[in-house]
Amino acid sequence: MQKWEYKVHVVDNDGDGADTFSIDVLNEFGDEGWELLHVNKLQDAANIGSDASLGGTRTKRVALWFKRPKQTAS
C-alpha cells in the first residue's frame, strides 16, 4: 500500500511573518516531488489604501498543503 508524507507551507500576502507567494518556491516543491493537495484560507485583512474602494476584506494568509509518496528506506 502506498504511504504518503505531508507538508504545510504558509503564505502571507503582506510578507509580515510568513513567506510571500512565489512561483519559484512552488516549482522547487514540485521538483522535490511535492504535489499541491489543498489550500486553506487562514486570515483575512481589511482592504486599505487604494484597495479601500473595493470594501470588505481580502485573503491575507493561506496554508498550502502538499503530499508526496513516502520514501522507503533502502
C-alpha positions, -999 to 999 in steps of 0.1 A, spaced: 0 0 0 13 35 -9 22 56 21 23 94 19 41 123 37 26 157 40 40 193 42 22 226 50 36 259 37 21 292 50 20 321 25 14 356 36 3 382 10 17 411 31 51 394 39 49 402 76 57 369 91 54 341 66 68 336 31 52 356 3 38 337 -26 65 326 -51 62 305 -82 98 296 -78 91 281 -44 62 261 -58 85 249 -87 111 238 -61 85 218 -42 74 202 -75 110 193 -83 112 176 -49 81 155 -57 55 175 -37 20 178 -52 -3 206 -41 -33 189 -24 -53 217 -8 -53 255 1 -68 268 33 -76 304 40 -62 313 74 -66 350 78 -84 379 61 -74 416 62 -94 447 56 -88 465 23 -69 497 29 -53 524 8 -61 522 -29 -79 489 -23 -103 505 2 -127 514 -26 -133 477 -30 -146 474 5 -147 442 25 -117 420 31 -91 402 11 -72 370 18 -41 377 37 -27 343 47 -32 308 33 -18 274 41 -7 253 11 -10 215 18 13 192 -2 18 155 -3 43 131 -20 49 94 -18 68 84 13 104 74 6 112 38 16 145 30 33 170 12 11 
